[in-house]
Amino acid sequence: MHQAPDWLAARPIAHRGFHDMNRERWENTLAAFEAAAARGYAIECDVHLSADRVPVVFHDSDMARLTGEDGKVWQYTAAELAVLRIGGTKQRVPTLAQALSVIQGRVPIIIEIKGVAGRDAGLVDAVLECLSGYHGDVALMSFDHRIIRALALLAGKIPIGLTAQGRSMTDLEAHFSMLAHGISFVSFAVSDLPNPFVSFVRERLSLPVITWTVRNQKGVEQTFRYADQMTFEGFEP
């Protein structure tokens, strides 16, 4: 288990970049990342694997909501994704390499790796290869326990985190099981705070907890009562 760096909780984290709730500046676009970096916010983004094994920045596994197209992300090559408009704007589906080129180490980036069982072979390797020459603060996280286990073996000194939610005993037992795999922070649903897992992580292990997704003052208050920093959208902290 690595100790998380101080930068992880030092500033608010813009959820999928600093977008405007997909009115004009859409989530996970280069415009949203530039807007976050210009304001000094850390950036959270999501990464899938394209058909030709390129890490691309996109949240959903389905294409419809963001592009109006049919199918899954993994059915498109990076070049095919690059011509699709996000929300009808001029913004296209970026590769992770393009996002990193825009951010250029100005602010930290926290990458959520989206596993798709049976379709994500090589995803962790591809992300790490993309990061190999990047000079900036980066952390990796995932909901997917398979991805966490792979990161524990391959990510080296890059901080890795568990993205999580839920309060049930079954949920919490699953979260506790991941503490054996080298995680150095947790990203937890703000609506599920407080809970024994988050308390244990912060108080017994001294690891930071960030929250998702904070959209109002109640979420801000919950975050700083029970966690260390927030992943926010829809307002300016």
C-alpha positions in Angstrom: 0.0 0.0 0.0 1.4 3.4 -1.1 0.8 6.5 0.9 -1.2 8.9 -1.3 0.5 12.1 -2.3 -0.5 15.4 -0.6 -1.7 16.8 -3.9 -4.6 14.3 -4.2 -6.8 16.1 -1.7 -5.3 19.6 -2.0 -7.8 21.1 -4.4 -11.4 20.5 -5.7 -11.6 17.9 -8.5 -13.7 18.8 -11.5 -15.9 15.8 -12.4 -15.2 14.9 -16.1 -13.5 18.3 -16.4 -15.1 21.7 -15.7 -18.2 21.3 -17.9 -21.5 23.2 -17.7 -23.8 20.2 -17.2 -23.6 19.5 -20.9 -25.3 22.7 -22.1 -22.4 24.1 -24.2 -19.2 22.7 -22.7 -19.6 19.0 -22.4 -18.1 16.4 -20.1 -14.8 14.7 -20.8 -14.0 17.0 -23.7 -10.8 18.9 -24.3 -12.7 22.1 -23.7 -13.8 20.9 -20.2 -10.2 20.0 -19.4 -8.9 23.3 -20.5 -11.5 25.1 -18.5 -10.6 23.1 -15.3 -6.9 23.6 -15.8 -7.4 27.4 -16.3 -9.2 27.6 -13.0 -6.7 25.5 -11.1 -9.0 22.5 -10.4 -7.8 19.0 -10.5 -9.5 16.9 -13.2 -11.3 13.6 -13.0 -11.9 11.8 -16.3 -13.0 8.4 -17.6 -11.1 6.1 -19.9 -12.3 3.2 -22.1 -10.4 1.1 -24.7 -11.2 1.6 -28.3 -11.4 -1.3 -30.9 -7.8 -0.7 -31.9 -6.6 -0.7 -28.2 -6.3 3.1 -27.8 -7.3 4.6 -24.4 -10.1 7.1 -25.1 -11.8 9.6 -22.8 -15.4 8.7 -22.5 -17.7 7.9 -19.6 -20.5 5.6 -20.9 -20.0 2.2 -22.5 -22.8 3.1 -24.9 -22.4 5.8 -27.5 -25.9 7.1 -27.6 -26.1 9.7 -24.8 -23.0 11.6 -25.8 -22.8 11.2 -29.6 -26.2 10.0 -30.8 -24.6 7.0 -32.4 -25.4 3.3 -31.8 -23.1 0.7 -30.3 -20.4 0.5 -27.7 -17.2 2.4 -27.4 -15.2 -0.8 -27.9 -16.7 -1.3 -31.3 -15.2 1.9 -32.6 -11.5 2.7 -33.5 -9.9 5.8 -32.0 -10.0 7.3 -35.5 -13.7 6.6 -35.9 -14.4 8.1 -32.4 -12.4 11.2 -33.3 -14.9 12.3 -35.9 -17.9 12.0 -33.7 -19.3 15.2 -32.2 -20.0 15.3 -28.5 -23.5 16.6 -27.9 -23.6 18.2 -31.3 -20.7 20.6 -30.4 -17.4 21.0 -32.2 -15.8 18.8 -29.5 -14.8 15.2 -30.5 -14.1 12.1 -28.5 -10.4 12.6 -27.3 -7.8 10.1 -26.7 -6.1 10.0 -23.3 -2.9 11.2 -25.0 -4.8 14.2 -26.4 -6.2 15.0 -22.9 -2.8 14.8 -21.3 -1.4 17.1 -24.0 -4.0 19.7 -23.2 -3.5 19.5 -19.4 0.3 19.4 -19.6 0.8 18.9 -15.9 -0.8 22.2 -14.9 -3.2 20.4 -12.5 -3.5 16.9 -11.2 -5.5 14.3 -13.2 -7.4 11.4 -11.7 -8.2 8.8 -14.3 -11.1 6.4 -13.7 -10.4 3.2 -15.7 -13.7 1.8 -17.1 -13.4 -2.0 -17.4 -15.7 -3.9 -19.8 -15.5 -7.6 -19.1 -14.3 -9.5 -22.1 -13.5 -6.3 -24.0 -10.8 -4.6 -22.0 -7.7 -6.8 -22.4 -4.7 -4.6 -22.4 -6.5 -1.5 -21.1 -4.3 -1.1 -18.0 -1.1 -1.6 -20.1 -2.3 0.9 -22.7 -3.1 3.5 -20.0 0.3 3.0 -18.3 2.1 3.2 -21.7 0.3 6.5 -22.4 1.4 7.9 -19.0 5.0 6.7 -19.3 6.3 10.0 -20.7 3.9 12.3 -18.9 5.3 14.8 -16.4 2.4 15.7 -14.1 0.5 14.5 -11.1 -1.6 11.5 -12.0 -3.6 8.9 -10.0 -5.6 5.9 -11.3 -8.8 4.5 -9.9 -11.6 2.1 -10.8 -14.9 0.5 -9.6 -13.7 -2.7 -11.2 -11.9 -5.0 -8.9 -10.1 -6.8 -11.8 -8.7 -3.4 -12.8 -7.6 -2.6 -9.3 -5.8 -6.0 -9.0 -4.0 -5.3 -12.4 -3.0 -1.8 -11.3 -1.6 -3.2 -8.1 0.8 -5.3 -10.1 1.6 -2.9 -12.9 1.2 0.7 -11.8 4.4 1.1 -9.9 4.5 4.3 -7.9 1.4 5.8 -9.5 -1.3 6.1 -6.7 -4.2 3.8 -7.2 -7.7 4.1 -5.7 -11.0 2.3 -5.3 -14.1 4.0 -6.6 -17.0 2.8 -4.5 -20.5 3.3 -3.3 -23.1 1.6 -1.1 -23.7 1.0 2.7 -24.9 -2.6 2.8 -22.8 -5.2 4.6 -22.2 -6.9 1.3 -21.0 -3.7 -0.3 -18.7 -2.8 2.6 -17.2 -6.3 2.8 -16.3 -6.1 -0.9 -14.7 -2.7 -0.3 -12.7 -4.0 2.7 -11.4 -6.9 0.5 -9.7 -4.4 -1.8 -7.5 -3.0 0.9 -5.2 -6.0 0.3 -4.4 -4.7 -3.2 -2.3 -1.7 -2.6 -4.9 1.1 -2.8 -3.7 4.4 -1.5 -7.0 6.4 -1.6 -10.7 5.9 -2.0 -13.3 7.8 -4.1 -16.7 7.3 -2.5 -20.3 8.3 -3.3 -21.1 11.3 -1.2 -24.7 10.1 -0.7 -23.4 7.0 1.1 -21.5 8.8 3.8 -20.8 8.2 6.5 -20.0 4.5 6.7 -17.6 2.1 8.5 -15.4 1.5 5.5 -14.7 5.2 4.9 -14.1 5.8 8.6 -11.7 2.9 8.8 -9.8 4.0 5.7 -9.3 7.6 7.1 -8.9 6.9 10.8 -7.1 3.6 10.9 -5.1 3.7 7.7 -4.7 7.5 7.3 -5.6 7.3 3.6 -7.5 10.1 1.9 -11.1 9.8 0.7 -12.5 12.0 -2.1 -16.2 12.1 -2.8 -18.3 11.9 -5.9 -20.3 13.6 -7.2 -21.0 16.9 -5.3 -23.5 19.1 -6.9 -24.8 21.3 -4.0 -23.9 22.8 -0.6 -25.2 19.7 1.2 -22.7 17.6 -0.7 -19.9 20.0 0.2 -20.8 19.8 3.9 -21.0 16.0 3.8 -17.6 15.8 2.1 -15.7 17.9 4.6 -17.4 16.3 7.5 -16.6 12.7 6.5 -14.0 12.9 3.7 -11.0 15.0 2.5 -11.9 16.5 -0.8 -14.7 16.6 -3.3 -15.3 15.7 -7.0 -17.8 18.4 -8.1 -19.9 19.5 -11.0 -22.5 22.1 -11.8 -21.1 24.9 -9.7 -17.9 26.7 -9.0 -16.4 26.0 -5.5 
